[in-house]
Amino acid sequence: MLVAVMGLLLSAGFPSAHGLSGITFDSTANASCTPSCTTLTWSHTVGSGPNPILIVGLSSPGGFAAASVTYGSQSLTFITIQYGESPSAEMWYLLSPSMGTATITATGPFTEGEVGGSSSYFNVASVGSFNSANSGSTPGTPSLPVSVNVNANSGDLVVDTLAALNTGAGTWSAGTGQNQRWLVPVSGAVVGAGSDKPASSPVTMTWSSTNIYGWTLIAVQLVQAPTTECVTASTGGSGCFAADAGGFTSLTASPLSSISTPPPAGLTFPFGLFSFTIVGVGSGQTVHVTETLPSPLPAGTFSYYKFQSGAWTQFPSASLDSTRTVITLTFTADASGTVTDPGGPAITPPTKLAVSHVPVGGVMLPSVGLTVLLPWAVVLSLLGVVSVEAFRVKRRAKQR
């Protein structure tokens, strides 16, 4: 009997994005214990790269689940477990693991032995869809095929974990197109293994053996993180956004007229509004987003305004470069590791001073505010005074 279980974690089926860099493999490690252990520990090294993720797979001969998995002081998030009468497999993940070497600790107890494997990758935005299957473990009856399907987008990566009863004979190998990352047989107990495969929807993960008894297989989609996303501004031209952590799951542009509440008086939004969501970063992590505008902002005082919860608020962590085309926004991710931003760049146009006229020496001269302006105005006023005085002197002379 073939039993299949399907699920969804976080967001699955993310739309393909522009400028995707592709998921790259970093490193792998593994460990095992027999005949039993309370915890299973091993060292794993995470290298330097953007948007890292750590995946841990556990294989048990008797269906024992881990209570927790940690990497150093960081706790991993449970994805799923598949078990029945067959051996159990489970998978855990950690977004943004600390760079360097730390100890992975899977806490049991595992009373019949355990195998653990870990792999780290770069350019991953999040964990997406997953699927699992098992053989039903009818004693002495092989079950084929050892396979599971997962929906994923081109550019994503599918990672799996295999648990198979080890009868002491036969070997296991990953299917065509899969990169086998770890394979550990524990004599008389379980074979644990893991592999990955670049996505093309759907992805089929398979394993083969010369002696199949009972097995469980889990496969998980890793969603690639885009480096740059572009969108056509509501006023025309392309606006491009780049984040130094996480990945964009949405990016839209809309005109100012789409907001019923008018912005503060005096503000103009030359390129309308933009809205984006970034996922795949740590809780409270700082994320810098670079926004390249279709063209330079017009003259005036720059500010960045967001419209949230029915109100306009100025976003303080925004700066404009000297070309007036590149904006840097600094965010702090929320507790779920998400950044959302509905808003846009605003300009307060230069103040136009009101010009009035005042009489000076019998001549009406322009002035701004309370100050008579400009050197030429001063010269004209002096000439006017001189002319008037000369006229008065001439008139008195005639009267004599």
C-alpha positions as CSV (number, residue, x, y, z in Angstrom):
1,M,0.0,0.0,0.0
2,L,1.3,3.5,-0.9
3,V,0.4,6.2,1.5
4,A,0.8,9.9,0.5
5,V,0.5,13.1,2.5
6,M,0.6,16.6,1.1
7,G,0.9,19.9,2.9
8,L,1.9,23.5,2.6
9,L,4.2,25.6,4.7
10,L,4.4,29.4,4.6
11,S,3.7,30.4,1.0
12,A,3.9,27.9,-1.8
13,G,3.7,28.5,-5.6
14,F,5.5,31.8,-5.4
15,P,5.3,33.5,-8.9
16,S,8.5,33.5,-10.9
17,A,10.4,36.8,-10.3
18,H,12.8,38.9,-12.3
19,G,16.6,38.8,-11.7
20,L,16.6,35.5,-9.8
21,S,20.1,34.4,-8.9
22,G,19.4,30.7,-8.4
23,I,19.9,28.5,-5.3
24,T,23.4,27.3,-4.7
25,F,24.7,24.5,-2.5
26,D,27.0,25.3,0.5
27,S,27.9,22.3,2.6
28,T,26.7,19.1,4.2
29,A,27.3,16.9,7.3
30,N,25.8,13.9,9.0
31,A,25.8,11.7,12.1
32,S,24.2,8.5,13.5
33,C,23.8,6.7,16.8
34,T,23.1,3.1,17.6
35,P,21.5,1.3,19.3
36,S,19.9,4.3,21.1
37,C,20.7,7.8,22.1
38,T,18.9,10.7,23.9
39,T,20.3,13.3,21.6
40,L,22.0,13.2,18.2
41,T,24.7,15.8,17.6
42,W,27.1,16.8,14.8
43,S,28.9,19.9,13.5
44,H,27.9,21.8,10.5
45,T,29.6,24.8,8.9
46,V,27.6,27.5,7.1
47,G,29.7,29.6,4.7
48,S,29.4,33.2,3.6
49,G,26.6,33.9,1.1
50,P,23.3,35.7,0.6
51,N,20.0,34.4,2.0
52,P,21.2,31.2,3.6
53,I,19.1,28.3,4.8
54,L,19.9,25.2,6.8
55,I,17.9,22.0,6.2
56,V,18.1,19.0,8.6
57,G,16.7,15.6,7.9
58,L,16.2,12.8,10.5
59,S,15.7,9.1,9.8
60,S,14.4,6.7,12.5
61,P,13.8,2.9,12.3
62,G,11.0,3.0,14.8
63,G,9.0,6.2,14.1
64,F,10.5,8.3,16.9
65,A,10.1,12.0,16.4
66,A,12.5,14.7,17.6
67,A,11.2,17.1,20.2
68,S,13.5,19.9,18.9
69,V,16.4,20.6,16.7
70,T,18.9,23.4,17.2
71,Y,21.9,24.9,15.4
72,G,24.1,26.4,18.1
73,S,21.7,28.7,19.9
74,Q,19.2,29.0,17.0
75,S,16.1,26.8,16.9
76,L,15.0,25.2,13.7
77,T,11.4,25.1,12.5
78,F,9.6,21.8,12.0
79,I,8.4,21.1,8.5
80,T,6.8,17.7,8.5
81,I,7.2,14.0,9.6
82,Q,6.0,10.9,7.8
83,Y,5.7,7.6,9.6
84,G,3.4,4.7,10.1
85,E,4.5,1.1,10.4
86,S,7.5,2.0,8.2
87,P,10.6,3.9,9.3
88,S,10.0,7.6,9.9
89,A,11.6,10.6,8.2
90,E,11.2,14.2,9.3
91,M,12.6,17.6,8.1
92,W,13.4,20.9,9.8
93,Y,14.7,24.2,8.5
94,L,16.4,27.4,9.7
95,L,16.4,30.7,7.7
96,S,19.5,32.9,8.1
97,P,21.6,30.5,10.1
98,S,24.7,32.1,11.7
99,M,27.8,31.9,9.5
100,G,30.5,29.6,10.8
101,T,30.6,26.2,12.6
102,A,28.0,25.2,15.2
103,T,26.6,22.0,16.7
104,I,23.3,20.6,15.4
105,T,21.4,19.0,18.3
106,A,18.4,16.8,17.7
107,T,16.7,15.9,20.9
108,G,14.9,12.6,21.2
109,P,15.1,10.1,22.8
110,F,15.8,7.8,19.9
111,T,15.6,4.4,21.4
112,E,16.2,2.3,18.3
113,G,19.0,4.5,16.8
114,E,18.9,7.5,14.5
115,V,20.5,9.1,11.4
116,G,20.7,12.8,10.9
117,G,21.9,14.8,7.9
118,S,22.2,18.5,7.2
119,S,22.7,20.7,4.1
120,S,23.0,24.5,3.7
121,Y,22.2,26.6,0.7
122,F,22.3,30.2,-0.5
123,N,19.8,32.4,-2.3
124,V,16.7,30.9,-0.6
125,A,13.7,33.1,0.2
126,S,11.6,30.5,2.1
127,V,10.4,26.9,2.3
128,G,7.5,26.2,0.0
129,S,5.4,23.2,-0.7
130,F,6.2,19.7,0.5
131,N,5.1,16.1,0.0
132,S,5.8,12.7,1.5
133,A,5.1,9.1,0.9
134,N,5.9,5.7,2.4
135,S,5.8,2.0,1.5
136,G,3.3,1.0,4.2
137,S,6.1,-1.4,5.4
138,T,4.4,-4.7,4.8
139,P,7.0,-7.1,6.4
140,G,9.2,-8.7,3.7
141,T,7.3,-7.1,0.8
142,P,9.2,-4.5,-1.3
143,S,7.2,-1.5,-2.5
144,L,8.0,0.4,-5.7
145,P,8.5,3.1,-6.8
146,V,10.4,4.9,-4.0
147,S,9.4,8.3,-5.2
148,V,7.5,11.5,-4.4
149,N,6.4,14.5,-6.4
150,V,6.6,18.2,-5.4
151,N,5.4,21.3,-7.3
152,A,8.1,23.9,-7.7
153,N,9.0,26.7,-10.0
154,S,12.0,26.8,-12.4
155,G,15.0,28.1,-10.4
156,D,13.8,26.6,-7.1
157,L,15.4,23.5,-5.5
158,V,13.8,20.4,-4.1
159,V,15.5,18.7,-1.1
160,D,14.6,15.3,0.3
161,T,15.1,12.9,3.2
162,L,15.0,9.1,2.9
163,A,14.5,6.6,5.8
164,A,14.7,3.0,4.9
165,L,14.8,-0.2,7.0
166,N,18.3,-1.6,6.9
167,T,18.3,-5.4,6.6
168,G,22.1,-5.5,6.2
169,A,22.1,-6.1,2.5
170,G,21.7,-3.9,-0.6
171,T,22.7,-0.3,-1.3
172,W,20.8,2.9,-2.0
173,S,21.4,5.6,-4.6
174,A,19.7,8.8,-5.6
175,G,17.7,9.1,-8.8
176,T,18.7,10.7,-12.1
177,G,19.4,14.5,-11.8
178,Q,19.6,14.4,-8.0
179,N,22.7,15.4,-6.1
180,Q,23.2,12.9,-3.3
181,R,24.4,14.9,-0.2
182,W,24.5,12.3,2.6
183,L,23.8,8.6,3.0
184,V,24.4,6.8,6.3
185,P,23.5,3.1,6.9
186,V,23.1,2.0,10.5
187,S,23.5,-1.8,10.6
188,G,20.3,-3.6,11.6
189,A,18.4,-0.3,12.0
190,V,17.9,2.3,9.3
191,V,19.5,3.9,6.3
192,G,19.2,7.7,6.2
193,A,20.0,9.8,3.1
194,G,19.4,13.1,1.6
195,S,19.6,14.7,-1.9
196,D,18.6,17.8,-3.9
197,K,17.5,18.5,-7.4
198,P,16.9,21.7,-9.4
199,A,13.2,22.3,-10.0
200,S,11.1,22.1,-13.1
201,S,7.5,21.8,-12.1
202,P,6.6,19.2,-10.9
203,V,9.8,17.5,-9.5
204,T,10.0,13.8,-8.9
205,M,12.5,12.6,-6.3
206,T,13.4,8.9,-6.5
207,W,15.7,6.5,-4.8
208,S,16.6,2.9,-5.8
209,S,18.0,-0.1,-3.9
210,T,19.0,-3.7,-4.6
211,N,17.1,-4.6,-1.4
212,I,13.9,-2.6,-0.7
213,Y,12.1,-3.5,2.5
214,G,10.3,-0.5,4.1
215,W,10.9,3.2,3.3
216,T,9.7,6.7,3.9
217,L,10.5,9.7,1.6
218,I,9.9,13.4,2.2
219,A,10.6,16.2,-0.3
220,V,10.5,19.9,0.2
221,Q,10.5,22.9,-2.2
222,L,13.1,25.7,-1.5
223,V,11.9,29.0,-3.0
224,Q,14.7,30.9,-4.6
225,A,15.4,34.5,-3.5
226,P,15.4,37.2,-6.2
227,T,18.1,39.8,-6.1
228,T,16.2,42.4,-8.1
229,E,12.6,43.0,-9.0
230,C,11.3,45.6,-11.4
231,V,7.8,47.0,-12.0
232,T,6.3,49.7,-14.3
233,A,5.5,52.8,-12.3
234,S,2.0,54.1,-12.6
235,T,3.4,57.2,-14.3
236,G,5.5,55.2,-16.7
237,G,9.0,53.9,-16.7
238,S,10.5,51.0,-14.8
239,G,11.3,51.1,-11.1
240,C,13.6,48.5,-9.8
241,F,14.0,47.2,-6.2
242,A,16.9,45.2,-4.7
243,A,17.1,43.8,-1.1
244,D,20.2,42.7,0.7
245,A,18.3,39.9,2.5
246,G,15.3,37.7,1.9
247,G,13.3,37.7,-1.3
248,F,10.4,39.6,-2.9
249,T,7.1,37.7,-3.0
250,S,5.2,40.6,-4.4
251,L,5.9,44.0,-6.0
252,T,3.2,46.3,-7.4
253,A,2.8,49.9,-8.6
254,S,-0.4,52.0,-8.3
255,P,-1.4,55.6,-8.9
256,L,-2.0,58.0,-6.1
257,S,-5.6,58.1,-7.0
258,S,-6.0,54.5,-5.8
259,I,-5.8,55.9,-2.2
260,S,-9.1,57.6,-1.2
261,T,-7.4,59.5,1.6
262,P,-5.4,62.5,0.3
263,P,-1.8,62.9,1.3
264,P,-0.6,65.7,3.4
265,A,-0.9,69.1,1.8
266,G,2.0,70.2,-0.5
267,L,3.2,66.7,-1.3
268,T,3.5,65.3,-4.8
269,F,4.3,61.7,-5.8
270,P,6.0,61.9,-9.2
271,F,6.0,58.1,-9.7
272,G,2.9,57.1,-7.8
273,L,3.1,54.4,-5.1
274,F,4.8,51.1,-4.8
275,S,4.0,48.1,-2.6
276,F,6.2,45.1,-1.9
277,T,6.7,42.2,0.5
278,I,9.9,40.6,1.5
279,V,10.2,37.2,3.3
280,G,12.9,34.9,4.4
281,V,14.7,37.0,6.9
282,G,15.2,36.7,10.6
283,S,12.9,38.2,13.2
284,G,14.1,41.8,13.8
285,Q,16.7,41.6,11.1
286,T,17.7,44.8,9.3
287,V,17.0,44.8,5.6
288,H,18.2,47.4,3.2
289,V,16.2,48.0,0.0
290,T,17.5,50.0,-2.9
291,E,14.9,51.6,-5.1
292,T,16.0,52.8,-8.5
293,L,13.5,55.3,-10.0
294,P,12.6,55.6,-13.7
295,S,14.1,59.1,-13.8
296,P,15.5,61.7,-11.3
297,L,13.1,63.2,-8.9
298,P,12.1,66.8,-9.6
299,A,13.5,69.6,-7.6
300,G,12.2,69.9,-4.1
301,T,12.5,68.5,-0.6
302,F,12.6,64.6,-0.6
303,S,10.6,62.4,1.8
304,Y,9.2,58.9,1.7
305,Y,5.6,58.4,2.8
306,K,3.8,55.2,3.6
307,F,0.0,54.6,3.7
308,Q,-1.0,52.0,6.3
309,S,-4.0,51.5,8.5
310,G,-5.8,54.3,6.7
311,A,-3.2,57.0,7.4
312,W,-0.2,58.6,5.8
313,T,3.0,58.6,7.8
314,Q,6.5,59.7,6.9
315,F,9.0,56.9,6.8
316,P,12.2,58.2,8.5
317,S,14.7,55.6,7.3
318,A,14.9,56.8,3.7
319,S,17.8,58.5,1.9
320,L,18.2,59.9,-1.7
321,D,21.5,59.8,-3.6
322,S,23.0,62.8,-5.3
323,T,21.6,61.8,-8.7
324,R,18.1,61.9,-7.2
325,T,17.4,58.5,-8.8
326,V,18.3,56.0,-6.1
327,I,16.6,55.7,-2.8
328,T,17.8,53.5,0.1
329,L,15.2,52.3,2.6
330,T,16.1,50.6,5.9
331,F,13.6,48.2,7.5
332,T,13.4,46.0,10.5
333,A,11.6,42.7,9.8
334,D,8.6,41.7,12.0
335,A,8.4,38.7,14.2
336,S,7.6,36.4,11.3
337,G,10.6,37.6,9.3
338,T,8.6,39.7,6.9
339,V,8.9,43.3,5.5
340,T,6.0,45.1,3.9
341,D,6.0,48.5,2.4
342,P,3.1,50.4,0.8
343,G,4.3,53.9,-0.1
344,G,6.4,56.0,-2.4
345,P,8.8,58.9,-2.8
346,A,7.3,62.3,-2.3
347,I,8.5,65.8,-3.1
348,T,7.7,69.1,-1.5
349,P,8.2,71.7,-4.3
350,P,10.4,74.7,-3.7
351,T,8.5,77.6,-2.0
352,K,7.6,80.5,-4.4
353,L,7.9,83.8,-2.6
354,A,5.1,86.3,-3.1
355,V,6.2,89.4,-5.0
356,S,4.5,92.8,-4.2
357,H,5.3,96.4,-5.0
358,V,6.1,99.2,-2.7
359,P,6.6,102.9,-3.4
360,V,10.2,104.1,-3.1
361,G,11.0,107.7,-4.0
362,G,7.8,108.0,-5.9
363,V,8.6,104.7,-7.9
364,M,6.8,101.4,-7.3
365,L,9.5,98.7,-6.8
366,P,9.2,94.9,-6.4
367,S,9.7,93.5,-3.0
368,V,9.4,90.0,-1.4
369,G,8.0,89.8,2.1
370,L,9.3,92.8,4.1
371,T,12.6,93.1,2.2
372,V,13.3,95.3,-0.8
373,L,15.1,92.9,-3.2
374,L,18.1,92.7,-5.4
375,P,20.9,95.2,-6.0
376,W,19.2,96.4,-9.2
377,A,16.2,97.4,-7.2
378,V,18.3,99.3,-4.8
379,V,20.0,101.2,-7.7
380,L,16.7,102.0,-9.2
381,S,15.3,103.4,-6.0
382,L,18.4,105.6,-5.5
383,L,18.1,106.9,-9.1
384,G,14.4,107.6,-8.3
385,V,15.3,109.6,-5.2
386,V,18.0,111.6,-7.0
387,S,15.6,112.4,-9.9
388,V,12.9,113.6,-7.6
389,E,15.3,115.7,-5.6
390,A,16.7,117.3,-8.7
391,F,13.1,118.1,-9.9
392,R,12.4,119.8,-6.5
393,V,15.6,121.9,-6.7
394,K,14.8,123.0,-10.2
395,R,11.2,124.0,-9.2
396,R,12.4,126.1,-6.3
397,A,14.8,127.9,-8.5
398,K,12.0,128.9,-10.9
399,Q,9.9,130.2,-8.0
400,R,12.6,132.7,-7.1
